Amino acid sequence: MFRRLWNLIKGMLGMAVSAAEASNPEALLELEKENLRKQIAQYNQGLASHAALVERLISQVEREEKRERDLKAKATAHIKAGNHEPAARYALSLQEIRKELDDNRRQLEDAEKTYKELTKARDVTIQEAKRKIESLKFGIQDMKIQKATAELSEMATGMVSELGGSGETLDRLEGIVREQREKAAGRARVARDSVDMAEVKLKESEENALADLALADLASELGVTLDEKAPEVSESTVEPVAEEPESESEKAGM
């Protein structure tokens, strides 16, 4: 019973975590990047330990190579001097040091090879992780764009549906506006036709006559004579002046 309850709780927690991850993929990506940085730091620590082993082997090989040269020189000197006993001891030590040197050289070669392989594996892993991270970043951005596009499309679809449903109302409103406009135009025409233009013209002539009378009274009071407008003379009515013939004396003078 408790096991089933525990499995149910784990399932519910797993669903909650999955929902949280799906709702915020950027946070999950940042968490994975942080985990990757920690893993790289731990890997580099192990790689540094291996590099230290390589350096120790290099130093040990260098010391043994120097020891080999010294023993070889001493053994050679005793052999040339005829000292067989010390020469034999140096030769035995030289043989032992050469054996150790060969073993250490093989260990150094293997350690160097392993270090290069580990370094290459780290670099390849980091490059692959970077590629995946960049791909995920692009995927998240593209997901946001696609999601926004889908939301806009859904909004546009809803607007089109609503506009289509309100078409009948718009048509009815258009008919009402047209009817009211026609009624207003008809009322304006009736009012315009109801005006007595003869009476308007009579009032206008009366006002002009009163204005002329007032002007004449004012001119008489001021002692000013009102000039009537002179008739306009067109150029066609003006007769040309005939030129006088030249006299005989004028011709003689010429």
NORDA-V593740 format. One record per helix or strand of 3 or more residues. SS is the DSSP state (~ for helix, > for strand). FROM is the first residue (numbers start at 1). TO is the last residue. If there is no record, write none. Layout:
# NORDA-V593740
ss	from	to
SS	FROM	TO
SS	FROM	TO
This chain:
# NORDA-V593740
ss	from	to
~	2	23
~	25	81
~	84	165
~	167	193
~	197	222
~	235	237
~	248	253
